[in-house]
Amino acid sequence: MLIIQKYGGSSLKTPQRIKALAKRIVAFKRDNSLVIVVSALGDTTDELLNLASQISSQPPQRELDMLISTGEQLSSSLLAMAISSLGKKAVSLTGLQSGIITDNLHTKARILAINPQRINKLLRDGNIVVVAGFQGITSESEITTLGRGGSDLTAVALAVALKAKRCEVYTDVQGVYTADPKIVPRAKRLEKIEYEEMLELSSLGAEILQLRAVEMAGKNNIPIYVGSSFNPGRGTLIWKNT
């Protein structure tokens, strides 16, 4: 069974967390085929944007994409190394190498198409494929990024293109709650939530999933499971109740 898993920056913040995540992924693989989508390590994207602001008050959008796309490439390469050190085959890919084609709207591009040929071949050869999220490439070979939370969109789009069974998103919270559990301690975790309800939460500022990722999942009926990278307890399923 093919499953897409996406891990946020908190899961990759330190070398120790990367190694722990690699063990988790290897244990999960077993009879599954896995494509792992990663965000940048910790606060890397913010750090890169801050660095750019110290160089220029109005950096060109193209150059911003060239800069901030490197965060996810760093994550994917390090995670592939960690998986390989455990004796499993793993290959890291950029957005370009993954066949993710976007429009030319820098820093908030939209995915136009995905050519999954290379990923499919790597999966057939027994690899765990680690994809740098948040990025793609235009028809003119320009690097683009997909906006805040863009790795969520990468994961859902790959699930659609690869016809995956479902998409799993792991973060630093247990799932989707009735309110932000960091602010409201009594907030309750939802077992299930439909796409439309999740869209409403995202539009109101919930940072669990990028709005465009939820839209794409609903349009293509891709179930999304949201869980914690650090707690094995149950998460939340985002789906269409038919």
HUJO-V244559 format. One record per pair of residues at least 6 apart in sequence whose C-alpha atoms are under 8 Angstrom apart, sorted by the first residue. I is the first residue (numbers start at 1). GAP is how many residues later the second one is. If there is no record, write none. Layout:
i=I gap=GAP
i=I gap=GAP
//
This chain:
i=1 gap=30
i=1 gap=31
i=1 gap=32
i=1 gap=163
i=1 gap=164
i=2 gap=30
i=2 gap=31
i=2 gap=32
i=2 gap=33
i=2 gap=161
i=2 gap=162
i=2 gap=163
i=2 gap=164
i=3 gap=29
i=3 gap=30
i=3 gap=31
i=3 gap=32
i=3 gap=156
i=3 gap=161
i=3 gap=162
i=3 gap=163
i=3 gap=164
i=3 gap=165
i=4 gap=30
i=4 gap=31
i=4 gap=32
i=4 gap=33
i=4 gap=151
i=4 gap=152
i=4 gap=154
i=4 gap=155
i=4 gap=160
i=4 gap=162
i=4 gap=163
i=4 gap=164
i=5 gap=29
i=5 gap=30
i=5 gap=31
i=5 gap=32
i=5 gap=150
i=5 gap=162
i=5 gap=163
i=5 gap=164
i=5 gap=165
i=6 gap=30
i=6 gap=31
i=6 gap=32
i=6 gap=33
i=6 gap=145
i=6 gap=146
i=6 gap=149
i=6 gap=161
i=6 gap=162
i=6 gap=163
i=6 gap=164
i=7 gap=29
i=7 gap=30
i=7 gap=31
i=7 gap=32
i=7 gap=162
i=7 gap=163
i=7 gap=164
i=7 gap=222
i=8 gap=30
i=8 gap=31
i=8 gap=32
i=8 gap=33
i=8 gap=161
i=8 gap=162
i=8 gap=163
i=8 gap=164
i=9 gap=29
i=9 gap=30
i=9 gap=31
i=9 gap=32
i=9 gap=33
i=9 gap=34
i=9 gap=162
i=10 gap=31
i=10 gap=32
i=10 gap=161
i=10 gap=162
i=11 gap=6
i=11 gap=7
i=11 gap=10
i=11 gap=30
i=11 gap=31
i=11 gap=160
i=11 gap=161
i=11 gap=218
i=11 gap=219
i=12 gap=6
i=12 gap=9
i=12 gap=28
i=12 gap=29
i=12 gap=30
i=12 gap=63
i=13 gap=28
i=13 gap=29
i=14 gap=27
i=14 gap=28
i=18 gap=60
i=18 gap=61
i=18 gap=64
i=19 gap=60
i=19 gap=63
i=19 gap=64
i=22 gap=57
i=22 gap=60
i=22 gap=61
i=22 gap=64
i=23 gap=60
i=23 gap=63
i=25 gap=58
i=26 gap=57
i=26 gap=60
i=26 gap=62
i=33 gap=90
i=33 gap=93
i=33 gap=95
i=34 gap=89
i=34 gap=94
i=34 gap=95
i=35 gap=93
i=35 gap=94
i=35 gap=95
i=35 gap=96
i=36 gap=92
i=36 gap=93
i=36 gap=94
i=36 gap=95
i=37 gap=39
i=37 gap=93
i=37 gap=94
i=37 gap=95
i=37 gap=96
i=37 gap=114
i=37 gap=117
i=37 gap=118
i=38 gap=34
i=38 gap=37
i=38 gap=38
i=38 gap=92
i=38 gap=93
i=38 gap=94
i=38 gap=95
i=38 gap=113
i=39 gap=32
i=39 gap=33
i=39 gap=36
i=39 gap=93
i=39 gap=94
i=39 gap=95
i=39 gap=112
i=40 gap=31
i=40 gap=32
i=40 gap=33
i=40 gap=34
i=40 gap=35
i=41 gap=30
i=41 gap=31
i=41 gap=33
i=41 gap=34
i=44 gap=27
i=45 gap=23
i=45 gap=26
i=48 gap=19
i=48 gap=20
i=49 gap=15
i=49 gap=19
i=52 gap=7
i=52 gap=12
i=53 gap=6
i=61 gap=45
i=61 gap=46
i=62 gap=44
i=62 gap=45
i=62 gap=81
i=62 gap=82
i=64 gap=43
i=65 gap=41
i=65 gap=42
i=65 gap=78
i=65 gap=79
i=65 gap=80
i=66 gap=77
i=66 gap=78
i=68 gap=77
i=69 gap=65
i=69 gap=66
i=69 gap=74
i=69 gap=75
i=69 gap=76
i=72 gap=60
i=72 gap=61
i=72 gap=62
i=73 gap=20
i=73 gap=21
i=73 gap=59
i=75 gap=57
i=76 gap=16
i=76 gap=17
i=76 gap=54
i=76 gap=55
i=76 gap=56
i=77 gap=14
i=77 gap=15
i=77 gap=53
i=79 gap=51
i=80 gap=10
i=80 gap=11
i=80 gap=12
i=80 gap=50
i=81 gap=9
i=83 gap=6
i=83 gap=7
i=84 gap=6
i=88 gap=39
i=88 gap=40
i=89 gap=37
i=89 gap=38
i=89 gap=39
i=90 gap=37
i=90 gap=38
i=90 gap=39
i=90 gap=40
i=91 gap=31
i=91 gap=36
i=91 gap=37
i=91 gap=38
i=91 gap=39
i=92 gap=37
i=92 gap=38
i=92 gap=39
i=92 gap=40
i=93 gap=36
i=93 gap=37
i=93 gap=38
i=93 gap=39
i=94 gap=37
i=94 gap=38
i=94 gap=39
i=94 gap=41
i=94 gap=42
i=95 gap=36
i=95 gap=37
i=95 gap=38
i=95 gap=39
i=95 gap=40
i=95 gap=41
i=95 gap=42
i=96 gap=40
i=96 gap=41
i=96 gap=47
i=97 gap=21
i=98 gap=16
i=98 gap=17
i=98 gap=18
i=98 gap=20
i=98 gap=21
i=98 gap=33
i=99 gap=15
i=99 gap=16
i=99 gap=17
i=99 gap=18
i=99 gap=19
i=99 gap=37
i=100 gap=11
i=100 gap=12
i=100 gap=13
i=100 gap=14
i=100 gap=15
i=100 gap=35
i=100 gap=36
i=100 gap=37
i=101 gap=10
i=101 gap=11
i=101 gap=12
i=101 gap=13
i=101 gap=35
i=101 gap=36
i=101 gap=37
i=101 gap=38
i=102 gap=7
i=102 gap=8
i=102 gap=9
i=102 gap=10
i=102 gap=11
i=102 gap=34
i=102 gap=35
i=102 gap=36
i=102 gap=37
i=102 gap=42
i=103 gap=6
i=103 gap=7
i=103 gap=8
i=103 gap=9
i=103 gap=34
i=103 gap=35
i=103 gap=36
i=104 gap=34
i=104 gap=38
i=104 gap=40
i=105 gap=39
i=106 gap=38
i=106 gap=39
i=107 gap=37
i=107 gap=38
i=107 gap=39
i=107 gap=40
i=108 gap=36
i=108 gap=37
i=108 gap=38
i=108 gap=39
i=108 gap=40
i=109 gap=35
i=109 gap=36
i=109 gap=37
i=109 gap=38
i=110 gap=36
i=111 gap=25
i=111 gap=46
i=114 gap=43
i=114 gap=44
i=114 gap=47
i=115 gap=46
i=116 gap=42
i=116 gap=45
i=116 gap=46
i=119 gap=10
i=120 gap=42
i=122 gap=6
i=122 gap=7
i=123 gap=6
i=132 gap=19
i=133 gap=17
i=133 gap=18
i=133 gap=19
i=133 gap=21
i=133 gap=22
i=134 gap=11
i=134 gap=12
i=134 gap=13
i=134 gap=15
i=134 gap=16
i=134 gap=17
i=134 gap=18
i=134 gap=19
i=134 gap=20
i=135 gap=8
i=135 gap=9
i=135 gap=10
i=135 gap=11
i=135 gap=15
i=135 gap=16
i=135 gap=19
i=136 gap=7
i=136 gap=8
i=136 gap=9
i=136 gap=10
i=137 gap=6
i=137 gap=7
i=138 gap=6
i=146 gap=7
i=148 gap=62
i=149 gap=60
i=149 gap=61
i=150 gap=60
i=150 gap=63
i=152 gap=17
i=152 gap=57
i=152 gap=58
i=152 gap=61
i=153 gap=57
i=153 gap=59
i=153 gap=60
i=153 gap=63
i=154 gap=59
i=155 gap=12
i=156 gap=11
i=156 gap=57
i=156 gap=60
i=156 gap=61
i=156 gap=66
i=157 gap=56
i=157 gap=59
i=158 gap=6
i=159 gap=6
i=159 gap=7
i=159 gap=8
i=159 gap=63
i=160 gap=60
i=160 gap=62
i=165 gap=57
i=166 gap=56
i=166 gap=57
i=166 gap=58
i=166 gap=59
i=167 gap=55
i=167 gap=56
i=167 gap=57
i=167 gap=58
i=168 gap=56
i=168 gap=57
i=168 gap=58
i=168 gap=59
i=169 gap=55
i=169 gap=56
i=169 gap=57
i=169 gap=58
i=170 gap=56
i=170 gap=57
i=170 gap=58
i=170 gap=59
i=171 gap=55
i=171 gap=56
i=171 gap=57
i=171 gap=58
i=172 gap=56
i=172 gap=57
i=172 gap=58
i=173 gap=54
i=173 gap=55
i=173 gap=56
i=174 gap=15
i=174 gap=52
i=174 gap=53
i=174 gap=54
i=174 gap=57
i=174 gap=59
i=174 gap=60
i=174 gap=61
i=174 gap=62
i=175 gap=14
i=175 gap=15
i=175 gap=51
i=175 gap=52
i=175 gap=53
i=175 gap=59
i=175 gap=60
i=175 gap=61
i=176 gap=13
i=176 gap=14
i=176 gap=32
i=176 gap=50
i=176 gap=59
i=176 gap=60
i=177 gap=10
i=177 gap=11
i=177 gap=12
i=177 gap=13
i=178 gap=9
i=178 gap=10
i=178 gap=11
i=178 gap=12
i=179 gap=8
i=179 gap=9
i=180 gap=7
i=180 gap=26
i=181 gap=6
i=181 gap=7
i=189 gap=46
i=189 gap=47
i=190 gap=45
i=190 gap=46
i=191 gap=43
i=191 gap=44
i=191 gap=45
i=191 gap=46
i=192 gap=44
i=192 gap=45
i=192 gap=46
i=192 gap=47
i=193 gap=43
i=193 gap=44
i=193 gap=45
i=193 gap=46
i=194 gap=44
i=194 gap=45
i=194 gap=46
i=194 gap=47
i=195 gap=19
i=195 gap=20
i=195 gap=22
i=195 gap=23
i=195 gap=43
i=195 gap=44
i=195 gap=45
i=196 gap=22
i=198 gap=16
i=198 gap=40
i=199 gap=12
i=199 gap=15
i=199 gap=16
i=202 gap=6
i=202 gap=7
i=202 gap=8
i=202 gap=9
i=203 gap=8
i=217 gap=6
i=217 gap=7
i=218 gap=21
i=218 gap=22
i=221 gap=18
i=221 gap=19
i=222 gap=17
i=223 gap=14
i=223 gap=15
i=223 gap=16
i=223 gap=17
i=224 gap=13
i=224 gap=14
i=224 gap=15
i=225 gap=10
i=225 gap=11
i=225 gap=12
i=225 gap=13
i=226 gap=9
i=226 gap=10
i=226 gap=11
i=226 gap=12
i=227 gap=6
i=227 gap=7
i=227 gap=8
i=227 gap=9
i=228 gap=7
//
